[in-house]
């Protein structure tokens, strides 16, 4: 878990945010007018969350806390094809409606909603994310392992340029169907199967 209060004094804040987002499996986004007025939130944090959501399946938990102009705010991101596109937070399914923010409800209802939200977040994060990956070499029958890479486009905070990043993973495979080098597949996080395998094969795309 990470929030801005965990920043280390003297460390570049953009680097800390970039590392935290890179390691995240979920993001809780609390929508308020003050949050939307922050340049860092609009230009760094939210675009990074949205890019990771679209490229790696990062789970977004969007809670509308107060009335705002969130439906009028555009965020510039790079999609999976490397194109510059714009997105709104209202394009994604929220935990509640922006027309019925949390602060419109009584304290009792707020507490119930927050408890329900906490349960949903816990359940969703423990299901394991599904990611798209590419097989880098033909699997060997009997070894039950697939070697893949995950490719994504990210914004380099210091320069503002977009760069391609790849991550290599070993994936557990039950040899349920024939696979070849360069096949695109879906994989899912799971309990560790070995020292190097924390993902399982889901399906061939």
N, C-alpha and C positions, 0 to 999 in steps of 0.2 A: 504494500500500500504506500502511496506517495501523495503528498500535496505540497503546495508552495511553502508552507511553514517549515518543511524539512530541508530547505536550502542550506548549504554549508557556507559559512562566511568566508569570503575570499575566493570562492570557486565561481567560474563563469556560469551565470544562471541559465543561459541558453543551452549550454552543454548538458547541464543537469536535467533540464526539461527534456531534451532530446533523448538522453539515456533512459529516463523514466518512461517515456512514451514507447521507446523501442522495446522495453521489457514488459510492457503492460499487456494484460489479457482482457482488460475491461476498463472503461472510462465512465465515471459518473459525472455528468455535466449538469450543473445547477444554473438554470437560466434566470437572470435578474437584469434590470437595466444597468446596474453597476458593472456586472460581468461583461455585458455587450459593449460598454464604453471603454474597456481595456484594450489598448493597442496590442499588447502581448497576447491576449486571449484571441483577438480577431485575426492577427497576422501570423502567429506562431502555433499556439496550442491547438485551437480548434481545427485549422487546416491539417495539422499533423494527425490528429485523431481521425478525421474523416478519410484521409488518404490510407491510413492503416486499416480502417474499417472496410474499405473497398478492396484493398489489395490482399489483406491477410485475415479478414473476418473478425477484426477487433469488435468486441461487443460494446455497444453504446447504450448507456442508461441515461436518458435525457429527462430531467425533472423540471417542469416549469414552476418556479417558485413565486414569481410576481408578474404582473402585467408588463409587457415590453413590446418593442417593435421587432421581435425576433423574426417574424415572417417577412421583414423587409431587408434583412441583413444577409448579404451574399459572402460566401467564403470561396476563395480561389484555391483549387487543388489540381493535382495531376492525376488523371485516371489511369487505369491499368494499361491503356494503349499509349501512354505518354503524352496525352493531349491535355492542354490547360482548359479546365472547365470550372463552372461555378456551382456551388451547392448551398442549400439553406438547411438549417437544423430542423425546420419543419418538413423537410423531405423525408426525414427518418421517423420511425414510429417512436413516440415518446411514452413515458410512464403515465402521463396525464395529458390533458388537452391544454394548449396555450391560452385558450379562452376560459379555462377553469383552473387558474394557478393555485398552488398550495395555500397561499396567504388569504385566499377568499374563503377558506373553510374554518370552522371552529377548531379550537385546540384539540378537542377530543378526536375529531375527524382527521386532523393532521397527524396525530400520533398513530392512528390506525393505518392511514395511508403509508406513512414512513415504515411501519412494521411490515406491511405487505410488500413494499418496495425492497426492503432488506431481504426478505425471504426469496423474492423473485431473483434478485441479483445473486444470492448464494446458489440457488438452483441452477441458474443459467451458466455461471462460471464453473460449476462442477460438472457440466455436461461435456466440456472439451470443445475447443474451436475446430471447425472444419477449414482446411486450407487447400489451395491449389498448388500442386508441385509438378516438376518435370523429372522424369527418370533419367539419370545420367549414364547408366550402363545397364545392359540386359540382366535381369535378375537370374541368379543361379538356383535351379530347383533343389530343394532340400535344405537350403540355408535360411529360408523364411525371412529374408531381409531384402529391402529395396533401398537403393541409394538415390536420393533425390536432391534437387535444389529448389529453393523458393526464391523467385525473383520479384523485386519491388522497386518502385521509383520513389525516392524521398527527397525532401528539400534540405539542402545543407545550410544550416542556420547562419553561420558566419558570412557566407557569400550570397545566400539567397538562390543559388543555382540548384538545379535538380540533377541528381545522380542516381545511377542504377546500382542496387545492392543485391547480392545473392547470399543465401544461407544454405549450407549443406546439412542434410539430416539423414539418419538411418531410420527406416520405417519397418515395423513388423508386418509381415505378409503371410497370410494363411494359404497362399498358392491356390486361391479360389478361381482365378482366371489368368489367362496368358497375358504377359506384359512384355514390352520391348523398350529398348532405349529410345528416348525422346517422347514417349507416351506421356500425356497429361493426365494426372490422377488427382483425386481428393484424398486427403489424409486428415486424421483427427487426433488431437491430444488424448493421452490415456495414462493410466498408471504405468510406471516404468516396467518394460518387459525385460530389460537388461541394463547394463551400465550406459549404453549408448542409444537405446531405443525408448522414446517416450511418445511415439506416434504409431498409429495403426493405419493400414490401408483401408479406405472406404469403398471407392469405386473408380473405374476408368472413365474418363470423360470422352 
